[in-house]
Every structure is written in C-alpha cells, then in structure tokens.
Amino acid sequence: MKWLKAIGTVLLAGFLAGGAQHAAGQSKSGPETRTAGNAGTGAYQLKAQLPPTIRKGEPATLILHVWRKGRPADNLMACLAPAPIFLSAEDALDTTPAGGMDLGASPDSAAQQAWTTALAGVPGGPGTYLFTWEPDTAGRVNLTFTAGDSALTVAADVGSAPPNAAVLVLFVLFVVTVLSCAAYLRRRPRPEGAVS
Amino acid sequence: MNLLDIPWIRTAVRSRFYPSIFQWVTTAAFLVIVGLALFGPNNAGQNFGMALAWSVWWPLLPLSFLLVGRFWCAICPFSWLTDCVQKAVGVHLPVPPFLRRNGPWIIAGLFILVTYVDETWRLSGNARKTGYLLLAVLAAVIFFSAFFERRTFCRYACFIGGFAANYSRAGMVQLRADPLSCCDCPTQGCYYGTAHAPGCPVFQVVPDVEDSATCHLCGNCVKNCPRDAIQISLRAPTAELWSLQRPRLPDAALAGIVMGVVLIEQVALLNLWTPLVEHTGGLLHVDPYVWNPLVYGVLLAAFMAAPLIGLALASLISQALAGTVRRKEVLQNFGTFGYAIIPLALAGHVSYGFYYFLTRSRSVPFAFLAMLRWFPGRSQASWLPNHSVFRIESVVLVLGGAAALYVCYRLARKQECRKSWPVYLPHAIFLLALLAANLYVVTAML
C-alpha cells in the first residue's frame, strides 16, 4: 500500500503544482499589452493595444489609436473599453444557443451573431467606433475595430479568470482549522458516551 | 437470487480492495474535476472536468440508483476522504441528536438550496462556480469526518442523500440478512466491525434493515459476518415501495419535491419560461430580471408545492371515499401514497438525465481536446437527433408512470382491502396528471 500512497502523493503534488503554475501564468499575463497593425484602407489608420489574453469575466482594457494622415484625429485617440467585455456574453466561444452545453469554436461559429457595442468613452469624431468579436477555429476571438470606413481585425486568445483567491484562502484556512481542532480534541480524553 | 452465491462476486465483495479500488478511480476523477473547475477554462464546453461532471456523472446518477442502489455512495470520493480524515484526526463523536431527528428534512432542505443556487447562480455553466460548490461540499465533508463518527455526512447531510434513498428504494438491488442466522449472533460485527473491516459506515444493524434507502453496498457487513448471513439480491424494481412497514412523511414529501424540481428544470429550457418569469415578476411587482433570484425562488416554491398539494388533495378525497376523514388518517394516507410518486419522479429524473447525456456528453472528448488548445471542426455535442431523444424520454416516462400506478394500486390494496378502488382512484388520477405534465414538458422541448 505504501507505494500506492507514494504514487498518489506524487500525482497530487504534481497536479497541485500544475494548477498553481497555470494560475500563476494566468495572473502574470495580465498587465502586458500588445499592439496590432495599422488598417491599410480607409481614411483612418487604426492601431489596437490589447492584452495577449482576454479573460472572460474580467475587465479588459482595449486601447484603439486612430490617426488620420499621420496625425491623431480629433486629438482624442485613446479609447478605453474598461467594461468587463464578456460579462453579458459570458462564454465568448459559445457556439450553441443559450442554455446549451457549448462546444467551443467550430465551423458553425460564423452563424453566430457577433456581439457589437460602442466603445465606452468615445465621443463623435471620425465615425462610430465599434468593436465586434467572433470566435475562430483556433479558440481565439477576432476583435474588429471600426472607425468610419476603416477597420482593423486583431485575433486575441481567450482565457479564463483565475479562481477567487479569497475563496481558496478561506477554504484552506477552514480545513486547517478543522483538522487542527480535531487533532487537538483527539488527544484529549473522550467525552462520555462517545462511540467509535 | 443471492448474488453472493456467484463465486467471483463473492470474492470481489469480500476482497479488501472492494470498494477501495473504485474509490481511487472516482477520487482521481474528482481531483481532476475540482482542479479543472478552479484552474481550467471557465467555458463549460471547453472544460473537460465540467463536461464530465455535468453531462455524464450528474445525468446518469439517478439511473445508477435504479440499477445498483446506492453503490455510488460506496465509491463516492467523499467516502474515501472520510475514511482518510478519520484515520488521521477523527474525534468520532456521536451523531448529534438534532441531526438524527431531522436528517431527512435537512437533506431535503439542502437539496432545495443547491437546486436554487444552481439556477440563480448558473453553476453548471460556469466552471469557477462549480469549483466553489465542490469546495464547499468538500469543506463540509472534512468537518463532519473530523468530528463525528462513521459517515455522518453521508447519512445525515449529503444533499443527494434524499433522492438517492428514495430512488434506491425503487431500485433493483437489495442487501438483507437472514434473521434466523443473526438472532443469536455473538459479535454483531456488521455494526461494530471486526478485524476484517470497520462496522457499517451508515449506522445500520443489518438484521434490522427493512429497506434499501440507506445501505451503500460497501460490503463491510459481508466481510464481517461470521455466519455468511448477508445476501445481496436482485428484485423487481419498485417492489420495496409497497412492502414498507413504516412509511415516513419526509420520504413522501421529498418525492413530491423532487418531482417539482425535475419539472422546473425542464420548464426552464422551454420558450414558456420567459413569459412565466415575466408574469411572476408582474405579480410580485418587481423587475423579473433584476430580481431573478426572488422570482426564481417563488417559481421553485410553486413547482415544489404543486405535487405536494396534489398529493394532499388526493389523500383527502381518498380518505373521504374510504369514509374516514380525520387528520391522522389523511396524513397517513399522504405518507403512504407519497411513495407512489417515487417511480414517476425517478422516471422524470432519469429521462431528464438522458436528455442531458444524449444531447451533450459527446462534447466530453472535444472538451478534452479543447483543453489542449485543439479545436477540431464539425464537433457536435449530441449523440442523437432531438426526436430520437424525445422517444427515449417518453418511453422512460410512460414506464415510470405505469410503475407509479402499479405501486399505488398495491398500496391501496394493502391499505383498505374492501375499499381499495375508491382509495386508489384519486391517487391514480393525480399520478396521471403528473405523468401528463412530464410528457407535455418533454414534448415542448422537442
């Protein structure tokens, strides 16, 4: 039995380490942003700044820079979308109707209506700034930014928010407290009438 | 037929690796599910653990109670965890009297609470929330295991324990002891344990067992019995329901509640749901979307109350036709004929489980591949087209309805030999109405 316990312990440790590494990787990639290309057509040049991984359920900051003839248009080019962009469309890659068990991206993705919203904090200017997203077959979303007749599409990986650290800490504290109390009580004489 | 007369089954059950070997598998699966729920993709369809839990395990669980009783409880990862915690730090305090007295009601309350949280918090579609639920249950299991003796949590506080008990009563497997062999047993090893195995984890003295509601089929009593008096046998499904000596009110109430829960879960998938929610919001004078937890709570209460009210009315009319309308008799009638709902509730649950399993479990391998960042094209979640699933569901429901009517008939015959038909008819009409409601919901889902 000892070897079984040893294997179990190693597996559990590996599993927990893997999970922790995964969580650490997720939290590490947060603040980084990347910049993606200029739109070659249309009156405006667009450049988008977005995190490498957009996490569902978490706020994401997407910055869209708009230039015209090499100069910032309307002197207001940084557009922020600080809202949790997948709050209302929780499963960005869901390709089945609401309530269904989704399968992730598939060729049927095109049939799904893209979710469109105006970028927060964008006044008038050169046109209506929009971004739309749709899943592709590699598990990413394609974000399309539109300003006037110019459009820029950037693919972004979609990840998930890590679990709430407070819940995990609370769980660990609870378990440690319970086990410690039980271990302490076990060493004391048993109460009258206790049955094992 | 005693299954323990078959040599390989007898050897397997008496083996010290039974049921541990199954527990290791389920514990490994549980760890994977918890790990993926907490750290994997939040998208349920791309999370292998979520797909495994919600489209395979949960839908097939009610069917397992019908086929093999509470065998799942014997191999549940929590039973293994309980044993480990108790070996390490267990204080083994006796079960508090409050739990002993109110166990069935506590279990029913927890089942309702989990159902409510599942719908209002959308647990099954969200990996993290599922993970938090599993952590909460895990914490409760560790608490009960650390302080109380045997499997107090499984017996008195597990939220699936209520319907597991009822469905196992209707199940095809039973464990009993030969009372003649047991009457002068010197050891009572089935309860107290021996060097071979611990005593019954769910506080059963096997010769006193008269139903299959509690036994987990863990095999401890088989290992401990010095006279080989234990028998595990197959029986006709539902046969136990009309042979119970002491029907209990909580079981009857829980049968009605489960029926209501199964119905509301299915109605929530219909187009009918939105107007129902909006209408309820209107009645309560609240915005149904802002106050969704309240509106859902009211609807859940209504759906759970409906079968209970129906049963109460049927009991009242039944007693009136039998000529004795006294509170005690009506309550007794309610408690007795509530057991007739169990086959129909089980059929509704199994049929709903089939719907989930047949239309979603094909996603399991794709979810596994998605975890590896591989998204094969043309993936489908469903094994069968909807109309085939509908046929299967209808057959299950009709079989459940027929079984419920038969159980009701047997109960009526047992109750009032001379007036069995007047006693039977109101309950039969009520059961037919429940069957019609279930069939309507399944048809509407098509």
HADDOCK unambig.tbl for C-alpha pairs under 7 A between the chains (distance, minus, plus):
assign (segid A and resid 19 and name CA) (segid B and resid 35 and name CA) 6.78 0.50 0.50
assign (segid A and resid 19 and name CA) (segid B and resid 39 and name CA) 6.04 0.50 0.50
assign (segid A and resid 23 and name CA) (segid B and resid 39 and name CA) 6.32 0.50 0.50
assign (segid A and resid 91 and name CA) (segid B and resid 43 and name CA) 5.81 0.50 0.50
assign (segid A and resid 101 and name CA) (segid B and resid 45 and name CA) 5.81 0.50 0.50
assign (segid A and resid 101 and name CA) (segid B and resid 360 and name CA) 6.15 0.50 0.50
assign (segid A and resid 102 and name CA) (segid B and resid 44 and name CA) 6.96 0.50 0.50
assign (segid A and resid 102 and name CA) (segid B and resid 45 and name CA) 4.49 0.50 0.50
assign (segid A and resid 103 and name CA) (segid B and resid 45 and name CA) 4.62 0.50 0.50
assign (segid A and resid 103 and name CA) (segid B and resid 46 and name CA) 6.29 0.50 0.50
assign (segid A and resid 103 and name CA) (segid B and resid 363 and name CA) 6.21 0.50 0.50
assign (segid A and resid 103 and name CA) (segid B and resid 367 and name CA) 7.00 0.50 0.50
assign (segid A and resid 103 and name CA) (segid B and resid 381 and name CA) 6.71 0.50 0.50
assign (segid A and resid 104 and name CA) (segid B and resid 45 and name CA) 6.00 0.50 0.50
assign (segid A and resid 104 and name CA) (segid B and resid 46 and name CA) 5.96 0.50 0.50
assign (segid A and resid 105 and name CA) (segid B and resid 375 and name CA) 6.56 0.50 0.50
assign (segid A and resid 106 and name CA) (segid B and resid 377 and name CA) 5.14 0.50 0.50
assign (segid A and resid 106 and name CA) (segid B and resid 378 and name CA) 6.14 0.50 0.50
assign (segid A and resid 106 and name CA) (segid B and resid 379 and name CA) 6.60 0.50 0.50
assign (segid A and resid 107 and name CA) (segid B and resid 377 and name CA) 5.90 0.50 0.50
assign (segid A and resid 107 and name CA) (segid B and resid 378 and name CA) 6.37 0.50 0.50
assign (segid A and resid 137 and name CA) (segid B and resid 375 and name CA) 6.18 0.50 0.50
assign (segid A and resid 138 and name CA) (segid B and resid 374 and name CA) 6.99 0.50 0.50
assign (segid A and resid 138 and name CA) (segid B and resid 375 and name CA) 6.03 0.50 0.50
assign (segid A and resid 139 and name CA) (segid B and resid 373 and name CA) 6.91 0.50 0.50
assign (segid A and resid 139 and name CA) (segid B and resid 375 and name CA) 6.70 0.50 0.50
assign (segid A and resid 159 and name CA) (segid B and resid 41 and name CA) 6.57 0.50 0.50
assign (segid A and resid 160 and name CA) (segid B and resid 41 and name CA) 5.36 0.50 0.50
assign (segid A and resid 160 and name CA) (segid B and resid 42 and name CA) 5.23 0.50 0.50
assign (segid A and resid 162 and name CA) (segid B and resid 39 and name CA) 6.22 0.50 0.50
assign (segid A and resid 163 and name CA) (segid B and resid 38 and name CA) 5.61 0.50 0.50
assign (segid A and resid 163 and name CA) (segid B and resid 39 and name CA) 6.63 0.50 0.50
assign (segid A and resid 163 and name CA) (segid B and resid 128 and name CA) 6.22 0.50 0.50
assign (segid A and resid 171 and name CA) (segid B and resid 139 and name CA) 6.98 0.50 0.50
assign (segid A and resid 175 and name CA) (segid B and resid 139 and name CA) 6.47 0.50 0.50
assign (segid A and resid 178 and name CA) (segid B and resid 143 and name CA) 6.12 0.50 0.50
assign (segid A and resid 179 and name CA) (segid B and resid 89 and name CA) 6.62 0.50 0.50
assign (segid A and resid 179 and name CA) (segid B and resid 146 and name CA) 6.51 0.50 0.50
assign (segid A and resid 182 and name CA) (segid B and resid 89 and name CA) 5.72 0.50 0.50
assign (segid A and resid 182 and name CA) (segid B and resid 90 and name CA) 6.34 0.50 0.50
assign (segid A and resid 182 and name CA) (segid B and resid 91 and name CA) 5.96 0.50 0.50
assign (segid A and resid 182 and name CA) (segid B and resid 146 and name CA) 5.70 0.50 0.50
assign (segid A and resid 182 and name CA) (segid B and resid 147 and name CA) 6.18 0.50 0.50
assign (segid A and resid 183 and name CA) (segid B and resid 89 and name CA) 4.83 0.50 0.50
assign (segid A and resid 185 and name CA) (segid B and resid 91 and name CA) 6.53 0.50 0.50
assign (segid A and resid 186 and name CA) (segid B and resid 89 and name CA) 6.71 0.50 0.50
assign (segid A and resid 186 and name CA) (segid B and resid 90 and name CA) 6.86 0.50 0.50
assign (segid A and resid 186 and name CA) (segid B and resid 91 and name CA) 5.07 0.50 0.50
assign (segid A and resid 194 and name CA) (segid B and resid 92 and name CA) 6.99 0.50 0.50
assign (segid A and resid 194 and name CA) (segid B and resid 93 and name CA) 5.34 0.50 0.50
assign (segid A and resid 194 and name CA) (segid B and resid 94 and name CA) 5.52 0.50 0.50
assign (segid A and resid 195 and name CA) (segid B and resid 92 and name CA) 6.67 0.50 0.50
assign (segid A and resid 195 and name CA) (segid B and resid 93 and name CA) 6.61 0.50 0.50
assign (segid A and resid 195 and name CA) (segid B and resid 94 and name CA) 5.94 0.50 0.50
assign (segid A and resid 196 and name CA) (segid B and resid 92 and name CA) 5.49 0.50 0.50
assign (segid A and resid 196 and name CA) (segid B and resid 149 and name CA) 6.12 0.50 0.50
